[in-house]
Amino acid sequence: MNPGPPAPQASVLSKLDHGPKLQYHVPSSDSSTKERILNTLISLKRKGLARSTLEHISFILKYLAKHCDMNNPESVKDFIANKNVENSYKNQLVKIYNYV
C-alpha cells in the first residue's frame, strides 16, 4: 500500500525545520551597541522565544540603534516620545528596549 505524497502541512514543517539559521547582524552601530543587541538576542533565544519573535525584536532594536543612542536611555525616551505613532507602538518600542 502506497500512502502517497505527504500532506502539504508536513512539507511546510519539514522546510521550516531545515531553514537557515537565524543571523544576528547589526549594521552601522558602535561595537558596544552591537554587542548589547547580540547578547540580548542570544539570551532571549536561550529562553526559548520563537524565531519570528527574535526577528521582530532584532528589527526593532536595530531600528532604535539607527535613530538614537542605545547607551543613553534619555536619548531613547526622547526618540520614542517624539515619534508620531500610536501609543501602542510606543509601548512596544519601550518593552523591546527594556530587554537590553
Secondary structure as GFF3:
##gff-version 3
##sequence-region A 1 100
A	DSSP	alpha_helix	8	17	.	.	.	ID=ss1
A	DSSP	alpha_helix	31	46	.	.	.	ID=ss2
A	DSSP	alpha_helix	51	67	.	.	.	ID=ss3
A	DSSP	alpha_helix	73	82	.	.	.	ID=ss4
A	DSSP	alpha_helix	87	97	.	.	.	ID=ss5
###
